[in-house]
């Protein structure tokens, strides 16, 4: 492999990457990049377009995954997303939290779910706490529906109405103002205001005053899949909303796939307050395990925190957008 391919943690990752490339008949990472470019897919541009501060290893991981999707002739965008997950998993550092939890494959599977028409609504839960949820939402909104028969509804549901209002204005989302009656468990939509035209306006942004209103918003939108956001409020909102909604979904025959993510899952609020590897059972890890169907590792927003967990340098929420965008690009290239 030429020395011009450099990325963070290369020496700890290359052995696994080489095994993966050999399995799929890819000579080198340069060859993977050239294959993508030959199909007019600039993976680095897609990744950095979703999160400009993403690490170089994120671009190369998605390049490998997209090349695998092209090599394997993905029959659908969801199939391409699963193949991209294989590339992401190859970049997981051996022995790391990300490797243990198979977070790379998990991201591929999550992207695949969002590209299947059975999933009608996806929620970034507690999403206003960082711009990463917005980055992920924008990445999905721009591309997902090109490969779906029915448009995917995307919402941000977090703690605080002021935060929801501000994020909506800054990013051009649609702010949905609600009032919740806890005595009758009734949610009322007071006002809806779109702050742009086009794809961004399709993203609805909700702010809740408490957990019960957050759950009511999930019910109102009929959320099928969600991912928790940053762990600023891990014990105040997102894990409680996800768990309560999960219980309601089970009792009412509603299929709901919950993904636990955010800075706390693998990093903070641990007894030792440092990454204890796969053995770590800190507070937010434990809360995530109580409701999640899949558990990621590291921050929803900060690339370095996800890198610390052994995955790649890109926030988990932006990764969702990047996975969907790359999968759609691969599918469209194969479809011709």
Secondary structure as UniProt FT lines:
FT   TURN            3..4
FT   TURN            8..9
FT   HELIX           10..23
FT   TURN            24..25
FT   HELIX           29..38
FT   TURN            39..40
FT   HELIX           43..50
FT   TURN            52..53
FT   HELIX           56..71
FT   TURN            72..73
FT   HELIX           77..90
FT   TURN            94..95
FT   HELIX           97..101
FT   HELIX           103..114
FT   TURN            117..118
FT   STRAND          121..125
FT   HELIX           127..129
FT   HELIX           131..143
FT   HELIX           144..147
FT   STRAND          153..159
FT   HELIX           161..171
FT   STRAND          174..181
FT   TURN            182..185
FT   STRAND          186..194
FT   HELIX           200..202
FT   STRAND          203..208
FT   HELIX           211..221
FT   STRAND          225..228
FT   HELIX           231..233
FT   HELIX           234..238
FT   HELIX           239..251
FT   TURN            252..253
FT   STRAND          257..260
FT   TURN            263..267
FT   HELIX           277..279
FT   HELIX           283..291
FT   STRAND          294..295
FT   HELIX           303..308
FT   TURN            309..310
FT   HELIX           316..335
//
